[in-house]
Structures are given as structure tokens and as C-alpha cells.
Amino acid sequence: MIFKSIRFTLTLWYSVTLAVILVLFSSFLYLTIRKQLYAETERELLTIAESVASPTLEPFRSSAPSVMDQVLEDFIGPKITGKFVQILDSSGKVYSRSKNLKEYTFPLTRSALQGARLGKISYETAKAPGLHSIRSIAFPLFNEGRLTWVVQIGSSLESATDTLDKILLVFYISIPLSLLLLCYGGWFLAGRALKPVDLITRSARKITAENLSHRLEVINPKDEIGRLAETFNSTLARLENSFKRTRQFSADVSHELRTPLTILRGETEVGLKWAKEPEEFRELLQSNLDEVKRMSDIIEYLLDLSRLEEGELPMNLQEVDLQELLLDLMPHAKLLAEKRGVTLTFTGNSPVFVKGDQLRLRQVFLNLLDNAVKYTQAGGEVELSLASDPGYAKVTVADTGPGIPAEDLPYIFDRFYRVDKARNRAHGGTGLGLSLVKSLTEAHGGKIEVTSEPGKGSVFTVYLPLSSTEIQ
């Protein structure tokens, strides 16, 4: 389980990355030091060749080979200590060498000999039996433009090798120890960094469908984990609200449909038992028809709301003249108003065009007018008005009804919400009309507002974006 954790993965990647970096850095450092040590040896050999060997051999450039042993022993030997010296002719044959070489002869490669004939100085490394590796210089000497001698001076690499061996030993010990310490540090830091994730995990496990009000603790809202916790809390809040709406919706649907079904059953049972005359049966059927119509309206509203929320309600968008649409509504609305003894008026002297579905917009304003008329007492007034705001068409429905208490205004567009807590059905409403009005308005890119004062009436205002033609 631990090998599949993010903490282990982070530590592993961290350790592998550091191991690669350490190895590469150590290799670079080792090679740089090695190159520097070899370069120092080569500079020393070149200095000796230029300042000691060449001037000493200058008088003997054309001497016979037999003289070279004496020259090497009497002149070069005392001046060059701790080095290996060897003198070769132009063909690469050894004529003399220092005693500390014993029986060993420096090899002079063909490329070095060819370079010497061209006047080039070359460096080579050789391994003598019983000796450490030797770094040598091949220094050419010319007489009248002709190669006469090649002087090889070698220096033991024992000191450099010892230094490099010590450096390698340090690397062999320090790199594994450093990796162990860094792995532990990475494991510790990864644990510290992921601690908030563990807290989120433990807190999230406590959340159930019955405990959606629980929220994660946000330690630092500015870092990634804090933002994740805030996002999770926001998701929980939306989920909680969704659950609440679903539960409320289920309860409301159950409540709303239970009542008409109970009425249907009760009246049918009573009618079957007591009704004798055709008129009694007619009244019974009419009452049942009203309840069936009520249930049908509830189901139709719910289907429309569900389609709106899913974005599946078909909308036939076209340019609509709101003045013409509202004037077309007035005869039907006036019939409703006259039945209630309410005066209905309309004000709006110029066409106002919006982009929308004519049937759905008609549904919006008819619902608002029907709602205003229902809740306005006889002798009251309902005023429908149309005007233009910057970029918007403004339709207002104002009534002189009982008004809406301030505490109810935030919920007035909720499904099945009624200001009357007893859910009085005297007006025959479903509690879904205003919710559908709001959803349809927003589907057209608009908004709806309500202001009300108890005892003085309510004002519902719908804002719809003007069509491009109207704006121009």
C-alpha cells in the first residue's frame, strides 16, 4: 500500500532526481580535477623541457649518440630530479635514458614521432612495470631544420592518482549517505506537504447523504490544497442545496398530488354511495375534472421546469414585438379580471422588440397577470406596462393586492412556495407558476425582480434583452 502512495512516489522521484544530479555533478567534478592535475603535470614537463633539457642539449645537437649518455648523466640528471628522462634519435630509437627507468623504455608512438618530425610537442601516458602511470612529453630538437633528437621527460602520476583515489573514496561514501539523508528528508517533507490531503481524506470520509452540512477545514486558502478544500466545500454546498431541493421537491410533489387524489377518491366514494340524481353526478364529475386539471397542470409545470434545467425545452426564437404580444393578451386577462371585479389597464405606446419564443413569453406574462388578478381583491387594480431601459425591454405587472411579507420575498420564486403557510388552495394555484416564470425569463437571457409592501400590493418587473434590430 505504501508503495502506491503519492508520498512514496514523490520521495522516489525526488531521490532518483537527486541521485542523478549527484552522480553527474560528482563525475563532472572528478573529471575536472583529473584534467586540472594532468594539465599541471604537462605544464611542469613543458617548463622542464624548455628551460633545462633544450638549453643543456643545445651544444650537442649534432654530437654522436655515444655522447648522449654522458650528457644525460653529467648535465641533465643533476638538474632534473624525480623525473624520468629518455633521449631518442629521429627514427625513434632510444640512445639514452635516466637510471631511475631501470630496464623500462618509454614507448614513443608513431603519431608522437610523426608530430616530432613536424616540430610538434606531444603528451602521452604510459604504465611502467612496478611504477605508477607516467605522463610524458616528447620534445623535438632540430639541427639546421632536421630532427636530430627527441627528448622524453616523464613524471609519475602517483600523487595525482592518490588525490583522485581519495576523491573517489569521498564520493563513494558521501553520495550514498547524502542520498539516505535526502530520502529521509524528502519522505518527511512529502508527509508534511500531504498532511492537509490526509485531513481532507479523513474529513471527506465522515460526509454522508445525511451529513452534507459538514465542511472541510481550510488551513491556508492561498495554497493549492487550500483552494482544493474550498472547491470541495463549494461542491458540498451545491450538493447539499441540491439534496435539500430534491427532498423538498419530493415532499411538495407528494403533498400537492396527495390532496387532489384524496379529494378525487373521497368525492367519488361519496358520489357512488349517496348520489342519485343526474345533477349530483354532474357536480361530482365537474369537481373531479377540476382536480384532474390541477394535477395535469402540476405535472406540465414540472416537466417544463425539468426541461428548462436540463436545457432541453424547445425554444422557437424569433423577433417578437412585446407591445403586440401584450395587447393580444389583454382580452383574455380582462376576462379573468372582470370575474374578480378587478380593473386591468395597459400602458405602452411604442413597439419594443426582443428575441424570444412567442409562446413562452406569452406564458410568462399570462402567469404574472393571472397571479396578480387572483391575489387582488374586488375593486382593486392591476396595471400592465411596457417600457424600454438601456439594452432591455421592461415589462411591469403591478397590483393593489395584500402584498408579500419581507421574509417571504427571497423565496417567492421557489417551487411550490406559497406566502400562505397553510397552503390555502382557494385561488387554485399550483405554487409553480412564478418558478416557471423565473426559469423562462432567464432562458431568454433576462431577469425578474419583485418589490412589495404588505397592504399596498406587489410589483413584478421582467427585463428582457432588446433584439439587435431594436438596439440599432
TORMARVO-374626 format. One line per 3 residues: their letters; for each residue x, y, z of C-alpha. Coordinates in nm, 4 decimals, padded with zeros to 6 digits. Layout:
N
a) X Y Z  ... .
//
This chain:
472
mif) 00.0000 00.0000 00.0000  00.2801 00.2400 00.0925  00.4489 00.1849 -00.2468 .
ksi) 00.1341 00.3117 -00.4226  00.1055 00.6276 -00.2158  00.1715 00.9756 -00.3532 .
rft) 00.4155 01.0290 -00.0671  00.6277 00.7316 -00.1773  00.6075 00.8364 -00.5435 .
ltl) 00.7171 01.1924 -00.4626  01.0033 01.0669 -00.2455  01.1119 00.8173 -00.5128 .
wys) 01.1167 01.0771 -00.7901  01.2876 01.3268 -00.5619  01.5546 01.0711 -00.4665 .
vtl) 01.6141 00.9473 -00.8216  01.6444 01.3047 -00.9470  01.8905 01.3963 -00.6723 .
avi) 02.0873 01.0755 -00.7292  02.1250 01.1559 -01.0987  02.2245 01.5146 -01.0145 .
lvl) 02.4788 01.3999 -00.7539  02.6326 01.1393 -00.9854  02.6531 01.3832 -01.2756 .
fss) 02.7971 01.6574 -01.0559  03.0482 01.4203 -00.8955  03.1532 01.2872 -01.2360 .
fly) 03.1941 01.6396 -01.3676  03.3933 01.7402 -01.0584  03.6142 01.4280 -01.0790 .
lti) 03.6884 01.4777 -01.4489  03.7558 01.8491 -01.3970  04.0042 01.7791 -01.1148 .
rkq) 04.1661 01.4998 -01.3168  04.2030 01.7289 -01.6157  04.3472 02.0019 -01.3939 .
lya) 04.6017 01.7665 -01.2339  04.7094 01.6344 -01.5740  04.7336 01.9899 -01.7074 .
ete) 04.9573 02.0936 -01.4160  05.1831 01.7923 -01.4816  05.2017 01.8790 -01.8513 .
rel) 05.2883 02.2423 -01.7756  05.5645 02.1276 -01.5422  05.7055 01.8894 -01.8041 .
lti) 05.6943 02.1591 -02.0721  05.8730 02.4032 -01.8422  06.1475 02.1479 -01.7722 .
aes) 06.1825 02.0658 -02.1394  06.2094 02.4304 -02.2414  06.4231 02.5596 -01.9535 .
vas) 06.6524 02.2639 -01.8753  06.6657 01.9887 -02.1356  06.6670 02.2002 -02.4509 .
ptl) 06.9358 02.4523 -02.3384  07.1540 02.1746 -02.1983  07.1408 01.9708 -02.5173 .
epf) 07.1844 02.2748 -02.7444  07.5646 02.2365 -02.7798  07.5291 01.8644 -02.8502 .
rss) 07.2564 01.8725 -03.1119  07.4947 01.7302 -03.3724  07.7036 01.5130 -03.1389 .
aps) 07.7431 01.1433 -03.1801  07.4960 00.9199 -02.9988  07.7700 00.7926 -02.7680 .
vmd) 07.7977 01.1378 -02.6162  07.4300 01.1402 -02.5067  07.4734 00.9061 -02.2094 .
qvl) 07.7391 01.1317 -02.0646  07.5347 01.4443 -02.1360  07.2327 01.2936 -01.9671 .
edf) 07.4323 01.1815 -01.6647  07.6521 01.4888 -01.6193  07.4251 01.7752 -01.7156 .
igp) 07.0535 01.6834 -01.7306  07.0465 01.4324 -01.4421  07.1564 01.6720 -01.1663 .
kit) 06.9140 01.9414 -01.2853  06.6044 01.7189 -01.3176  06.5215 01.5232 -01.0052 .
gkf) 06.2253 01.2959 -00.9557  06.1608 01.2769 -01.3314  06.2246 01.0171 -01.5969 .
vqi) 06.4346 01.1251 -01.8987  06.4868 00.9441 -02.2256  06.6653 01.0565 -02.5462 .
lds) 06.5726 00.9131 -02.8870  06.7011 00.9776 -03.2364  06.4934 01.0857 -03.5340 .
sgk) 06.3930 00.7272 -03.6059  06.2594 00.6749 -03.2545  06.5491 00.4594 -03.1338 .
vys) 06.6418 00.5070 -02.7664  07.0031 00.6176 -02.7146  06.9993 00.7159 -02.3521 .
rsk) 06.7689 00.7133 -02.0515  06.7834 00.8072 -01.6851  06.8822 00.5377 -01.4370 .
nlk) 06.5514 00.5527 -01.2481  06.3832 00.3987 -01.5520  06.5883 00.0820 -01.4946 .
eyt) 06.5049 -00.1601 -01.7750  06.1864 00.0202 -01.8789  06.1753 00.2153 -02.2028 .
fpl) 05.9209 00.4876 -02.2727  05.7128 00.3905 -02.5718  05.7057 00.6614 -02.8373 .
trs) 05.4013 00.6124 -03.0519  05.4120 00.6559 -03.4270  05.1833 00.9598 -03.4099 .
alq) 05.4110 01.1235 -03.1488  05.7206 01.0557 -03.3656  05.5488 01.1973 -03.6734 .
gar) 05.4451 01.5002 -03.4715  05.8046 01.5481 -03.3514  05.9305 01.5434 -03.7112 .
lgk) 05.6843 01.8261 -03.7779  05.8053 02.0166 -03.4740  05.5027 01.9378 -03.2577 .
isy) 05.5176 01.8647 -02.8857  05.3022 01.5711 -02.7742  05.1952 01.4207 -02.4422 .
eta) 05.1324 01.0549 -02.3624  05.0548 00.8385 -02.0613  05.2269 00.5036 -02.0105 .
kap) 05.2334 00.2368 -01.7408  05.5758 00.1107 -01.6360  05.6096 -00.2263 -01.4569 .
glh) 05.6434 -00.1675 -01.0828  05.5770 00.2035 -01.1305  05.2706 00.4242 -01.1283 .
sir) 05.1418 00.5634 -01.4548  05.3790 00.8123 -01.6125  05.2786 01.1228 -01.8025 .
sia) 05.5479 01.2142 -02.0568  05.6301 01.4905 -02.3025  05.8002 01.4315 -02.6369 .
fpl) 06.0111 01.7429 -02.7126  06.1823 01.7609 -03.0584  06.5323 01.9094 -03.1139 .
fne) 06.6355 02.0235 -03.4631  06.9740 02.0949 -03.6233  06.9661 02.3001 -03.9401 .
grl) 06.5989 02.2186 -03.9923  06.6470 01.8461 -03.9439  06.5180 01.6472 -03.6473 .
twv) 06.8162 01.5152 -03.4539  06.6837 01.4171 -03.1127  06.3557 01.3652 -02.9314 .
vqi) 06.3737 01.4286 -02.5571  06.1120 01.2481 -02.3490  06.0607 01.3686 -01.9938 .
gss) 05.8158 01.1783 -01.7764  05.6584 01.2454 -01.4402  05.4949 00.9901 -01.2147 .
les) 05.1198 01.0342 -01.1720  05.1346 00.8755 -00.8276  05.0433 01.1979 -00.6474 .
atd) 04.7623 01.2787 -00.8901  04.6331 00.9214 -00.8777  04.6357 00.9235 -00.4973 .
tld) 04.4450 01.2518 -00.4971  04.1880 01.1173 -00.7430  04.1527 00.7932 -00.5457 .
kil) 04.0833 00.9915 -00.2304  03.8240 01.1984 -00.4137  03.6570 00.8803 -00.5416 .
lvf) 03.6554 00.7378 -00.1891  03.4876 01.0545 -00.0634  03.2285 01.0257 -00.3406 .
yis) 03.1649 00.6551 -00.2696  03.0948 00.7343 00.0944  02.9265 01.0749 00.0715 .
ipl) 02.6869 01.0083 -00.2175  02.5052 00.7095 -00.0562  02.4952 00.8865 00.2821 .
sll) 02.3680 01.2045 00.1188  02.1024 01.0081 -00.0669  01.9891 00.8378 00.2534 .
llc) 01.9611 01.1712 00.4317  01.7895 01.3317 00.1338  01.5460 01.0388 00.1011 .
ygg) 01.4557 01.0720 00.4659  01.4207 01.4483 00.4269  01.2098 01.4024 00.1132 .
wfl) 00.9881 01.1478 00.2900  00.9443 01.3840 00.5843  00.8749 01.6904 00.3675 .
agr) 00.6344 01.4964 00.1436  00.4493 01.3850 00.4556  00.4294 01.7434 00.5801 .
alk) 00.3132 01.8675 00.2406  00.0481 01.5948 00.2082  -00.0776 01.6210 00.5662 .
pvd) -00.3633 01.8535 00.4610  -00.4620 01.5939 00.1994  -00.4850 01.3297 00.4736 .
lit) -00.7001 01.5675 00.6779  -00.9243 01.6243 00.3763  -00.9491 01.2483 00.3206 .
rsa) -01.0444 01.1794 00.6825  -01.2958 01.4634 00.6827  -01.4443 01.3552 00.3496 .
rki) -01.4990 01.0019 00.4828  -01.7246 01.1458 00.7516  -01.9560 01.3036 00.4944 .
tae) -02.2708 01.1102 00.4127  -02.6024 01.1918 00.2499  -02.7341 01.2679 00.5996 .
nls) -02.4329 01.4833 00.6914  -02.3829 01.7118 00.3926  -02.3569 02.0177 00.6171 .
hrl) -02.0074 01.9061 00.7248  -01.7277 02.1175 00.5761  -01.3529 02.0677 00.5363 .
evi) -01.1167 02.2825 00.7384  -00.9279 02.5269 00.5161  -00.5843 02.5801 00.6740 .
npk) -00.4328 02.8054 00.4078  -00.6765 02.9275 00.1414  -00.3905 03.0660 -00.0709 .
dei) -00.2110 02.7392 -00.1499  -00.3195 02.4564 -00.3810  -00.4514 02.2339 -00.1014 .
grl) -00.6471 02.5233 00.0472  -00.8039 02.6029 -00.2887  -00.8864 02.2341 -00.3326 .
aet) -01.0577 02.2300 00.0082  -01.2529 02.5458 -00.0770  -01.3591 02.3965 -00.4094 .
fns) -01.4650 02.0769 -00.2333  -01.6620 02.2810 00.0216  -01.8325 02.4719 -00.2601 .
tla) -01.9201 02.1419 -00.4261  -02.0574 02.0138 -00.0963  -02.2656 02.3288 -00.0570 .
rle) -02.4132 02.2857 -00.4049  -02.4703 01.9167 -00.3388  -02.6368 01.9948 -00.0063 .
nsf) -02.8629 02.2514 -00.1714  -02.9431 02.0030 -00.4456  -03.0331 01.7366 -00.1886 .
krt) -03.2457 01.9869 00.0015  -03.4276 02.0894 -00.3148  -03.4766 01.7261 -00.4114 .
rqf) -03.6166 01.6381 -00.0695  -03.8348 01.9481 -00.0673  -03.9430 01.8776 -00.4216 .
sad) -04.0342 01.5176 -00.3368  -04.2211 01.6286 -00.0271  -04.4009 01.9054 -00.2157 .
vsh) -04.4978 01.6850 -00.5086  -04.6189 01.4221 -00.2678  -04.8169 01.6819 -00.0755 .
elr) -04.9544 01.8560 -00.3835  -05.0675 01.5369 -00.5569  -05.1931 01.3676 -00.2429 .
tpl) -05.4568 01.6354 -00.1810  -05.6311 01.6235 -00.5214  -05.6077 01.2435 -00.5219 .
til) -05.7649 01.2335 -00.1766  -06.0400 01.4694 -00.2937  -06.0973 01.2566 -00.6037 .
rge) -06.1206 00.9401 -00.4005  -06.3391 01.0919 -00.1303  -06.5853 01.2586 -00.3654 .
tev) -06.6031 00.9501 -00.5856  -06.6773 00.7269 -00.2860  -06.9400 00.9698 -00.1577 .
glk) -07.0952 01.0040 -00.5029  -07.1143 00.6301 -00.5510  -07.2764 00.5914 -00.2138 .
wak) -07.5156 00.8889 -00.1987  -07.5598 01.0494 -00.5409  -07.8910 00.9613 -00.7044 .
epe) -07.9775 01.2450 -00.9381  -07.8011 01.3332 -01.2650  -07.7278 01.6824 -01.1331 .
efr) -07.5437 01.5373 -00.8350  -07.3339 01.3188 -01.0644  -07.2659 01.6193 -01.2881 .
ell) -07.1360 01.8213 -00.9907  -06.9239 01.5252 -00.8810  -06.7706 01.4843 -01.2263 .
qsn) -06.7068 01.8588 -01.2540  -06.5281 01.8594 -00.9192  -06.3228 01.5573 -01.0212 .
lde) -06.2407 01.7243 -01.3526  -06.1115 02.0325 -01.1676  -05.8820 01.8181 -00.9542 .
vkr) -05.7587 01.6217 -01.2560  -05.6894 01.9504 -01.4354  -05.4996 02.0700 -01.1295 .
msd) -05.2828 01.7559 -01.1260  -05.2285 01.7880 -01.5005  -05.1139 02.1487 -01.4549 .
iie) -04.8710 02.0437 -01.1802  -04.7228 01.7700 -01.3994  -04.6997 02.0023 -01.7014 .
yll) -04.5251 02.2713 -01.4970  -04.2826 02.0162 -01.3520  -04.1984 01.8818 -01.6974 .
dls) -04.1331 02.2328 -01.8283  -03.9135 02.3184 -01.5292  -03.7208 01.9943 -01.5643 .
rle) -03.6626 02.0548 -01.9364  -03.5511 02.4105 -01.8665  -03.2987 02.2950 -01.6073 .
ege) -03.1628 02.0343 -01.8498  -03.1624 02.2835 -02.1390  -03.3966 02.0578 -02.3366 .
lpm) -03.7065 02.2794 -02.3577  -03.7535 02.3605 -02.7290  -03.7397 02.7346 -02.7955 .
nlq) -03.8513 02.8853 -03.1258  -03.6533 03.2090 -03.1113  -03.7637 03.4923 -03.3339 .
evd) -03.8098 03.8663 -03.3213  -04.1123 03.9429 -03.1042  -04.2954 04.2753 -03.0680 .
lqe) -04.3782 04.2846 -02.6968  -04.6370 04.5599 -02.7410  -04.8284 04.3455 -02.9883 .
lll) -04.7928 04.0357 -02.7690  -04.9185 04.2126 -02.4539  -05.2093 04.3770 -02.6361 .
dlm) -05.3030 04.0338 -02.7663  -05.3085 03.9060 -02.4066  -05.5306 04.1830 -02.2737 .
pha) -05.8732 04.0434 -02.3779  -05.8093 03.7124 -02.2025  -05.6590 03.8841 -01.8983 .
kll) -05.9539 04.1255 -01.8790  -06.1957 03.8334 -01.8680  -06.0087 03.6987 -01.5656 .
aek) -06.0058 04.0453 -01.4066  -06.3774 04.1051 -01.4639  -06.4646 03.7771 -01.2929 .
rgv) -06.2760 03.9005 -00.9862  -06.4054 04.2560 -01.0060  -06.0558 04.3881 -01.0733 .
tlt) -05.9652 04.6717 -01.3103  -05.6891 04.5881 -01.5599  -05.5048 04.8601 -01.7553 .
ftg) -05.2181 04.8653 -02.0037  -04.9663 05.1384 -02.0813  -04.7109 05.1192 -02.3608 .
nsp) -04.7256 05.3456 -02.6621  -04.4467 05.2133 -02.8843  -04.3312 04.8772 -03.0194 .
vfv) -04.0455 04.7091 -02.8337  -03.8688 04.4152 -02.9987  -03.6928 04.1260 -02.8267 .
kgd) -03.5520 03.7914 -02.9398  -03.7592 03.5117 -02.7925  -04.0140 03.2345 -02.8140 .
qlr) -04.3533 03.3998 -02.8544  -04.5497 03.1172 -02.6896  -04.3136 03.1008 -02.3887 .
lrq) -04.3150 03.4784 -02.3441  -04.6938 03.4723 -02.3600  -04.6839 03.2062 -02.0870 .
vfl) -04.4604 03.4301 -01.8715  -04.6828 03.7378 -01.8828  -05.0100 03.5445 -01.8634 .
nll) -04.8857 03.3745 -01.5469  -04.7914 03.7089 -01.3934  -05.1277 03.8659 -01.4844 .
dna) -05.3199 03.5620 -01.3606  -05.1252 03.5710 -01.0339  -05.1847 03.9462 -00.9896 .
vky) -05.5582 03.9185 -01.0586  -05.6017 03.6207 -00.8238  -05.4461 03.7991 -00.5287 .
tqa) -05.6134 04.1370 -00.5834  -05.9427 04.1888 -00.4047  -06.2560 04.3094 -00.5834 .
gge) -06.2312 04.6801 -00.6582  -05.8552 04.6615 -00.6830  -05.6347 04.7415 -00.9808 .
vel) -05.3742 04.5603 -01.1879  -05.1525 04.7637 -01.4200  -04.9517 04.6148 -01.7055 .
sla) -04.6889 04.8462 -01.8536  -04.4192 04.8249 -02.1217  -04.1137 05.0486 -02.1471 .
sdp) -03.7512 05.0434 -02.2656  -03.4452 05.0535 -02.0428  -03.0925 05.0820 -02.1889 .
gya) -03.0466 04.7491 -02.3672  -03.3571 04.5933 -02.2134  -03.7316 04.5752 -02.2572 .
kvt) -03.9060 04.6352 -01.9250  -04.2460 04.4791 -01.8552  -04.4104 04.5609 -01.5208 .
vad) -04.7121 04.3969 -01.3575  -04.8310 04.5959 -01.0539  -05.1277 04.5089 -00.8335 .
tgp) -05.3014 04.6502 -00.5276  -05.3287 04.3154 -00.3536  -05.2312 04.2251 00.0051 .
gip) -04.8592 04.2372 -00.0739  -04.5842 03.9948 00.0231  -04.4122 03.9978 00.3647 .
aed) -04.0415 04.0842 00.3517  -03.9398 03.7450 00.4929  -04.1155 03.5685 00.2041 .
lpy) -03.9688 03.7723 -00.0823  -03.6403 03.5719 -00.1128  -03.8397 03.2502 -00.1641 .
ifd) -04.1222 03.3783 -00.3818  -03.9812 03.2097 -00.6955  -03.9146 02.8723 -00.5278 .
rfy) -04.1163 02.5730 -00.6391  -04.4413 02.5137 -00.4508  -04.3718 02.8140 -00.2298 .
rvd) -04.6795 02.9946 -00.1063  -04.6922 03.3043 00.1076  -04.9909 03.1414 00.2773 .
kar) -04.8231 02.8929 00.5135  -05.1451 02.6927 00.5364  -05.1238 02.6404 00.1591 .
nra) -05.4743 02.7701 00.1012  -05.5922 02.6496 -00.2381  -05.8835 02.8875 -00.2643 .
hgg) -05.7130 03.0545 -00.5602  -05.6458 02.7242 -00.7340  -05.2722 02.7809 -00.7793 .
tgl) -05.0079 02.5101 -00.8062  -04.7221 02.7004 -00.6437  -04.5185 02.6508 -00.9620 .
gls) -04.6227 02.9477 -01.1758  -04.3687 03.2022 -01.0503  -04.0907 02.9437 -01.0517 .
lvk) -04.1646 02.8702 -01.4174  -04.1840 03.2437 -01.4956  -03.8357 03.2973 -01.3498 .
slt) -03.6865 02.9998 -01.5365  -03.8393 03.1028 -01.8699  -03.7229 03.4630 -01.8242 .
eah) -03.3668 03.3508 -01.7526  -03.3809 03.1126 -02.0512  -03.4360 03.4254 -02.2636 .
ggk) -03.1296 03.5920 -02.1077  -03.3441 03.8155 -01.8880  -03.4240 03.8567 -01.5220 .
iev) -03.7248 03.9177 -01.2991  -03.7488 04.1322 -00.9876  -04.0210 04.1800 -00.7285 .
tse) -04.0900 04.4560 -00.4803  -04.3763 04.4504 -00.2361  -04.5191 04.6225 00.0654 .
pgk) -04.7774 04.4408 00.2787  -05.1176 04.6058 00.2439  -05.0189 04.8077 -00.0647 .
gsv) -04.9533 04.5491 -00.3321  -04.6683 04.3968 -00.5317  -04.4727 04.4894 -00.8440 .
ftv) -04.3164 04.2220 -01.0675  -04.0700 04.3546 -01.3276  -03.9368 04.1468 -01.6173 .
ylp) -03.6235 04.2600 -01.8048  -03.5559 04.1072 -02.1470  -03.2609 04.1925 -02.3761 .
lss) -03.3621 04.4031 -02.6741  -03.3114 04.2452 -03.0159  -03.0242 04.3697 -03.2308 .
tei) -03.2741 04.5464 -03.4579  -03.4238 04.7324 -03.1630  -03.0801 04.8349 -03.0312 .
q) -02.9791 04.9712 -03.3711 .
//
